[in-house]
Amino acid sequence: MSSQNRTGSRRKTITTITGLAIAGALVLTGCSPEVEKGWLPTERGTTSNSDRIMDLWVNSWIAALAVGIITWGLIVWCLVAYRRRKGTVGFPRQTSFNLPLEVFYLTIPLFMVLVFFYFTDRDQQAIDDRSQPADVVVDVRGKQWAWDFNYKSGDVIEEDVHEAGVQAHLTGNTIDKEQLPTLYLPVNKSVDLELNSRDVIHSFWVPAFLQKRDMIPGKTNYIRFTPTKEGTYDGKCAELCGEYHSEMLFRVKVVSEAEFQAHMEELKAAGNTGLLGVEYDRNPNLNEIK
């Protein structure tokens, strides 16, 4: 066998082994729980929206990875197939245009964008659907640098009650999470969160719920979901809102309806009846905006 043939055979073997190693790594990685949920900070079934959001995220990454592999493969193939051979002189044959190829370049990316748009729009509309009244309505008001929770009377809540939160203080030691503002929600009851700001722009974010929405002064935004798994979840402001933005922390406790009603009774017994409304807002321009 000539030296050139041995070199070619060796390259082919190396390429095959490398390809199999990459494919095996991808397959083994895909078996891990972290990959199955797209490295998202939650578990399936946390809320009525978490599975939908998780599936959209993971499937989008699968599609993007498939496109990437095809694109990288074509690039490598072009580098190998059209490399300059030893002894070649002059320029290769020049092509001014290729109509079928250009139509392919236009239609395939356009089709991909439309597919992404369809699934994203479908899921977004389902997540934001507020056509039916919610079982529980909570007016969440962000303020520098804490949270107020107004529980509005309705099907589940008998009387308006409120809970005013205080700012967390980060000293470098362990945070006493029992002192953080805590939003109580009953499990398996649909919830409307009315998001308002008392001063500057904030953002309501519970990572485990996979939903985040800005709180704009003078404008009410909404998050609709049904918590389906009891537990305590960390939340924070996700918009830089001043010097102590990092201390604008809170928790969400998803509890049984009996425990939720017990907490409502505790608030009433403490004299926290009624709602903490716009009279506590600090932005002097809010009245002009409204």
Backbone torsions as a table, in degrees:
resi	resn	phi	psi	omega
1	MET	NA	134.3	-178.2
2	SER	-71.0	162.9	179.4
3	SER	-62.7	-37.4	-179.6
4	GLN	-65.2	-40.5	179.5
5	ASN	-67.0	-39.7	178.6
6	ARG	-64.0	-39.3	178.8
7	THR	-64.6	-42.8	179.1
8	GLY	-63.9	-41.1	178.8
9	SER	-65.1	-38.7	179.8
10	ARG	-65.1	-43.2	178.1
11	ARG	-62.1	-41.0	179.6
12	LYS	-63.6	-40.6	179.3
13	THR	-64.3	-44.9	179.7
14	ILE	-62.1	-42.9	179.7
15	THR	-62.7	-42.6	-179.9
16	THR	-64.2	-45.1	-179.6
17	ILE	-64.2	-42.1	179.1
18	THR	-62.1	-44.8	178.9
19	GLY	-61.4	-43.5	179.0
20	LEU	-65.6	-37.4	179.2
21	ALA	-65.3	-43.0	178.7
22	ILE	-64.6	-45.6	179.6
23	ALA	-62.2	-41.7	178.7
24	GLY	-64.3	-39.9	178.4
25	ALA	-63.4	-41.4	179.2
26	LEU	-64.7	-41.5	-179.7
27	VAL	-65.1	-45.6	-178.9
28	LEU	-66.6	-38.8	178.0
29	THR	-64.3	-37.3	-178.6
30	GLY	-67.0	-13.1	-180.0
31	CYS	-83.9	-13.6	-175.0
32	SER	-76.4	149.4	178.4
33	PRO	-60.8	-33.6	-179.3
34	GLU	-63.2	-40.5	179.8
35	VAL	-68.5	-40.5	-178.0
36	GLU	-59.3	-31.7	178.3
37	LYS	-104.6	13.8	174.7
38	GLY	65.8	28.7	-178.6
39	TRP	58.9	25.5	179.3
40	LEU	-81.9	150.0	-173.6
41	PRO	-83.6	52.4	-178.3
42	THR	-159.0	-178.2	174.8
43	GLU	-124.0	158.3	178.3
44	ARG	-64.3	143.9	176.5
45	GLY	84.0	12.8	179.8
46	THR	-70.4	-44.2	174.8
47	THR	-136.4	176.5	178.9
48	SER	-68.3	-16.1	-177.7
49	ASN	-106.1	-15.2	-171.2
50	SER	-63.5	-40.9	-179.7
51	ASP	-65.7	-40.9	180.0
52	ARG	-63.4	-45.3	179.8
53	ILE	-65.2	-42.0	-179.7
54	MET	-62.7	-44.3	-179.8
55	ASP	-64.2	-41.4	178.5
56	LEU	-62.4	-43.6	-179.8
57	TRP	-62.9	-51.1	-176.1
58	VAL	-66.2	-45.4	-179.3
59	ASN	-65.1	-33.9	177.0
60	SER	-65.0	-40.5	178.8
61	TRP	-68.6	-35.9	177.3
62	ILE	-62.8	-45.4	179.0
63	ALA	-63.1	-43.3	-179.9
64	ALA	-64.4	-40.1	179.0
65	LEU	-65.7	-40.1	178.3
66	ALA	-62.4	-44.9	177.6
67	VAL	-62.7	-40.9	179.5
68	GLY	-62.6	-43.5	-179.6
69	ILE	-63.4	-43.5	178.7
70	ILE	-62.6	-44.2	-178.8
71	THR	-64.5	-47.3	178.4
72	TRP	-61.7	-39.3	178.7
73	GLY	-62.7	-42.5	179.2
74	LEU	-66.0	-37.5	178.3
75	ILE	-63.0	-47.7	179.8
76	VAL	-63.1	-41.2	179.3
77	TRP	-61.0	-43.0	178.3
78	CYS	-63.4	-39.7	179.4
79	LEU	-62.4	-37.8	-178.5
80	VAL	-80.4	-47.4	-173.8
81	ALA	-69.6	-33.9	-174.6
82	TYR	-113.4	23.8	177.6
83	ARG	-68.7	158.4	179.1
84	ARG	-77.7	116.7	-178.5
85	ARG	-77.0	156.9	177.1
86	LYS	-63.0	132.4	179.6
87	GLY	89.5	-5.2	179.4
88	THR	-74.7	136.0	178.0
89	VAL	-123.9	157.8	177.4
90	GLY	76.6	-172.2	-179.0
91	PHE	-96.4	150.5	175.1
92	PRO	-69.5	166.6	-179.8
93	ARG	-62.5	129.2	-176.4
94	GLN	-90.5	137.5	177.9
95	THR	-117.6	123.6	-176.1
96	SER	-77.2	-37.4	177.8
97	PHE	-162.6	161.9	176.1
98	ASN	-142.4	99.1	-172.4
99	LEU	-58.6	-48.1	179.2
100	PRO	-59.2	-40.2	-179.6
101	LEU	-66.8	-39.0	-179.9
102	GLU	-69.0	-36.5	175.2
103	VAL	-64.4	-40.2	177.0
104	PHE	-61.5	-45.3	178.8
105	TYR	-59.3	-31.1	-178.0
106	LEU	-83.1	-47.3	-170.8
107	THR	-73.8	-41.8	-176.5
108	ILE	-64.3	-51.6	176.8
109	PRO	-60.8	-37.7	178.3
110	LEU	-62.9	-42.4	177.8
111	PHE	-62.0	-42.1	-179.8
112	MET	-63.6	-43.7	179.1
113	VAL	-62.0	-42.4	179.8
114	LEU	-64.9	-38.7	178.1
115	VAL	-64.7	-46.9	177.2
116	PHE	-59.4	-43.1	-178.9
117	PHE	-63.5	-42.2	-177.5
118	TYR	-60.9	-51.7	-176.4
119	PHE	-68.4	-37.5	179.0
120	THR	-66.4	-45.1	-179.9
121	ASP	-65.6	-40.3	179.1
122	ARG	-60.2	-47.3	-178.5
123	ASP	-70.5	-38.0	-179.9
124	GLN	-63.4	-42.2	178.7
125	GLN	-65.2	-39.2	178.5
126	ALA	-65.8	-39.5	-179.8
127	ILE	-67.3	-39.4	-175.8
128	ASP	-92.6	8.1	-178.2
129	ASP	-67.1	116.6	178.1
130	ARG	-122.6	31.0	-176.9
131	SER	-68.6	-25.2	178.0
132	GLN	-107.9	143.7	179.4
133	PRO	-65.0	145.8	179.8
134	ALA	-84.6	155.1	177.1
135	ASP	-69.4	-37.2	-177.0
136	VAL	-128.8	132.8	177.0
137	VAL	-121.5	125.4	179.3
138	VAL	-125.0	124.5	174.2
139	ASP	-87.3	107.0	-178.6
140	VAL	-97.3	122.1	-178.1
141	ARG	-119.2	116.4	176.7
142	GLY	-85.6	142.7	-178.9
143	LYS	-147.7	155.5	177.2
144	GLN	-71.9	108.7	-0.3
145	TRP	-133.8	68.3	-178.3
146	ALA	-153.8	-162.8	-173.4
147	TRP	-141.7	142.2	169.8
148	ASP	-113.6	138.7	179.5
149	PHE	-119.9	116.6	176.6
150	ASN	-103.8	113.7	178.3
151	TYR	-92.0	111.7	-174.8
152	LYS	-86.4	142.3	-179.9
153	SER	-65.1	145.6	-179.3
154	GLY	-176.1	-145.9	-176.6
155	ASP	-65.3	-35.6	-176.4
156	VAL	-101.4	-37.5	-177.8
157	ILE	-97.5	122.5	-174.5
158	GLU	-78.0	-32.9	-174.3
159	GLU	-143.4	143.9	177.3
160	ASP	-59.0	127.9	174.2
161	VAL	-138.7	162.9	-178.4
162	HIS	-140.5	164.7	175.2
163	GLU	-144.6	119.9	-178.4
164	ALA	-95.6	123.9	-179.3
165	GLY	-91.8	159.3	176.9
166	VAL	-118.4	157.5	-175.8
167	GLN	-67.0	139.3	172.4
168	ALA	-73.4	155.7	179.2
169	HIS	-126.2	110.4	-178.6
170	LEU	-89.2	117.0	-178.3
171	THR	-114.3	2.8	-175.8
172	GLY	95.1	-12.8	176.7
173	ASN	-94.6	-178.5	178.3
174	THR	-65.9	135.0	-179.8
175	ILE	-78.8	136.1	173.1
176	ASP	-82.9	95.0	-174.8
177	LYS	-67.2	-18.1	178.2
178	GLU	-67.0	-18.6	180.0
179	GLN	-93.1	-4.5	-179.4
180	LEU	-75.6	150.7	172.1
181	PRO	-55.4	133.2	-174.0
182	THR	-127.9	124.2	176.9
183	LEU	-94.7	121.3	177.9
184	TYR	-95.1	134.5	177.5
185	LEU	-136.3	139.6	177.4
186	PRO	-81.4	139.1	-179.1
187	VAL	-68.8	145.6	176.2
188	ASN	61.9	24.8	172.8
189	LYS	-119.3	131.6	179.6
190	SER	-65.4	140.7	-173.6
191	VAL	-127.5	135.0	169.4
192	ASP	-109.8	119.4	173.3
193	LEU	-100.8	116.5	175.2
194	GLU	-91.4	113.0	-171.4
195	LEU	-99.3	118.4	-179.1
196	ASN	-132.7	155.2	177.2
197	SER	-116.5	142.1	178.1
198	ARG	-90.8	-12.3	-174.4
199	ASP	-148.0	-77.0	-177.4
200	VAL	-113.7	-177.1	179.2
201	ILE	-72.9	126.7	173.2
202	HIS	-120.5	-178.1	176.6
203	SER	-149.6	126.4	-178.5
204	PHE	-88.2	121.3	-175.4
205	TRP	-143.2	122.1	169.4
206	VAL	-117.5	102.0	-174.9
207	PRO	-51.7	-39.3	-176.9
208	ALA	-66.9	-22.3	179.3
209	PHE	-88.3	-9.7	178.7
210	LEU	59.8	26.7	177.5
211	GLN	-133.6	137.7	-179.9
212	LYS	-144.1	137.5	179.7
213	ARG	-147.4	140.5	-178.2
214	ASP	-72.8	153.1	177.2
215	MET	-116.4	109.1	-172.5
216	ILE	-103.4	130.5	176.7
217	PRO	-56.0	130.2	179.1
218	GLY	81.6	1.7	-178.6
219	LYS	-135.3	136.2	177.7
220	THR	-99.9	121.4	171.8
221	ASN	-104.7	164.2	-173.4
222	TYR	-132.7	148.1	166.7
223	ILE	-128.8	126.5	179.4
224	ARG	-116.7	128.6	176.5
225	PHE	-163.7	169.6	173.9
226	THR	-122.4	112.6	176.8
227	PRO	-69.0	128.9	-173.4
228	THR	-119.5	5.0	179.7
229	LYS	-140.7	121.3	-179.9
230	GLU	-66.7	146.9	179.6
231	GLY	158.4	177.5	178.3
232	THR	-114.3	127.6	-173.7
233	TYR	-123.6	138.2	179.5
234	ASP	-80.4	144.5	176.3
235	GLY	-137.0	164.5	-179.4
236	LYS	-160.2	164.5	170.8
237	CYS	-78.7	131.9	-176.5
238	ALA	-109.2	18.1	178.5
239	GLU	-129.6	124.9	-179.6
240	LEU	-56.5	116.2	-169.9
241	CYS	-128.0	18.2	177.4
242	GLY	134.4	-170.6	-171.4
243	GLU	-58.6	-40.6	-174.8
244	TYR	-108.6	33.9	178.6
245	HIS	-55.1	-39.3	-177.3
246	SER	-66.0	-16.7	-179.0
247	GLU	-97.9	6.5	-179.6
248	MET	-88.5	71.5	-175.4
249	LEU	-107.6	159.3	174.2
250	PHE	-157.6	175.3	175.8
251	ARG	-131.2	157.4	172.2
252	VAL	-121.2	124.9	176.5
253	LYS	-108.4	115.7	174.5
254	VAL	-95.4	115.5	-171.5
255	VAL	-128.9	173.4	175.1
256	SER	-67.3	160.7	-179.3
257	GLU	-63.1	-34.9	178.6
258	ALA	-63.7	-42.9	178.7
259	GLU	-68.7	-35.5	177.4
260	PHE	-63.3	-46.4	179.4
261	GLN	-63.8	-35.1	177.4
262	ALA	-63.7	-38.6	178.2
263	HIS	-68.0	-37.9	176.6
264	MET	-62.1	-38.9	178.0
265	GLU	-66.6	-37.4	176.7
266	GLU	-61.9	-40.4	179.0
267	LEU	-65.5	-41.4	178.3
268	LYS	-65.2	-41.4	-180.0
269	ALA	-64.7	-28.8	179.5
270	ALA	-83.3	0.1	179.4
271	GLY	85.9	12.6	-178.6
272	ASN	-88.1	50.2	177.7
273	THR	-89.2	157.7	-177.1
274	GLY	83.6	-178.0	-176.6
275	LEU	-117.6	145.0	173.4
276	LEU	-90.5	95.6	-171.6
277	GLY	-93.2	-149.6	-173.5
278	VAL	-69.5	-14.5	-179.0
279	GLU	-63.6	-14.3	179.2
280	TYR	-103.3	5.6	177.4
281	ASP	-71.4	147.0	-176.3
282	ARG	-108.8	-3.3	-178.0
283	ASN	-87.9	115.0	-175.8
284	PRO	-69.9	-13.5	-178.2
285	ASN	-91.5	-2.9	-176.9
286	LEU	-61.1	-42.1	-179.1
287	ASN	-63.3	-36.6	178.2
288	GLU	-69.3	-37.2	179.2
289	ILE	-64.7	-41.4	-177.2
290	LYS	-74.8	NA	NA
